[in-house]
């Protein structure tokens, strides 16, 4: 049977989505390697396993649209147009990074691509998304904002206040909950009385959608519908993407709260391998074409690592650059 979502897409777009997901996965694996060697210092929260959400969602918007990100934001940055070398340089604290080495993993922003920034505060990006959406209404453009947050943010006051405000003001924002089942080590089933988090949209009289967060095209389809609604002035939507993070919350997390069986179950649903099989089964691409992309991404990662390692650290003289007050 023909894959309907595959059939709706151009080949060049499908190969782009595959490449983007592979870039994110390969980047995160490189970061983990550098963390283990203490080349990357401090905390870093990896996005491996969740690639389909960022790639699918960002495929549904335009270059002039905005996103707000989270502490697990490398995938969002790349999917919105971020560059591998500049991202890795930022993680290494180098002056060639997106924030000149001052932001690190948790605070990468790229205003040029519409990425309003990652955020070290759980749920901290949600009211920022509302602010950006309000500016869109005031400027009378048809832009939208994608607001990414994890299941851990679903019980914060910022979530409820922002969704209420977004609904009352009909803001052009799509709230995207990346439900990877755990907030740090706490299972969402232990902190929420509802199975499907998207049902909370009912309280604010806005549409909801629940989607397989391991399927990039399913995510794109759901987000595209919400984007169309937002551009038409009909307000926000809450989308819950059910996904899974492969690594622990951070590098200090041994994942003792998860079973090996659970991890294996989700690995079998791997978004990249699943997408690769669909491309082959639907004769969109050949093994040779996909291997070429694999090799290209491996080369990109190697070049990004070289760039980041060889880049200089910020000079002491640059300490006060970028501050608001002399």
Secondary structure, DSSP 8 states (H G I E B T S, - for coil): ---HHHHTS-HHHHHHHHHHHHHHHHHHHHHHHHHHTTSS-S-----TT-HHHHHHHHTTS-TTSEEE--SS-HHHHHHTT--HHHHHHHHTTBTTSTTTTSS-GGG--BGGGTB----SSTTHHHHHHHHHHHHHHHHT----EEEEEEGGGTTSHHHHHHHHHHHHTT--EEEEEEE-SEETTEEHHHH-S-S-GGGGGGGGT-EEEEEETT-HHHHHHHHHHHHHHHHTT---EEEEEE---SS-SSTT---TTS-HHHHHHHHTT-HHHHHHHHHHHTTSS-HHHHHHHHHHHHHHHHHHHHHHHHS-B--GGGTTTT-S--
